[in-house]
């Protein structure tokens, strides 16, 4: 019995291939990025700043630790 000639798979394979090659070239408005937001910009103010830091604190350990030598000498 002779084998039948198949023409369908070639055509079925060419349609998705053609779509995959053509679709990225088409402009899609849904994927377009929106315009950047409008922002206001102000000029920086120049003035002298006095650098001063004052730290008032009492330093105390949170726990006590005993250090003991484990070897003699």
FENTADA-V550178 format. One record per backbone hydrogen bond with DSSP energy under -0.5 kcal/mol. NH is the residue of the N-H (numbers start at 0). CO is the residue of the C=O. E is the energy in kcal/mol with one decimal. If there is no record, write none. Layout:
# FENTADA-V550178
{{NH:CO:E} {NH:CO:E}}
This chain:
# FENTADA-V550178
{{6:4:-0.6} {10:6:-1.3} {11:7:-2.9} {12:8:-1.8} {13:9:-1.5} {14:10:-1.5} {15:11:-0.8} {16:12:-1.2} {17:13:-2.7} {18:14:-2.3} {19:15:-2.4} {20:16:-1.5} {21:17:-1.9} {22:18:-2.6} {24:21:-1.3} {25:21:-0.7} {25:22:-1.1} {28:26:-0.6} {30:27:-0.9} {31:28:-0.8} {46:44:-0.5} {50:48:-0.7} {51:49:-0.7} {55:53:-0.6} {56:54:-0.6} {58:56:-0.5} {59:57:-0.6} {66:64:-0.5} {67:65:-0.6}}
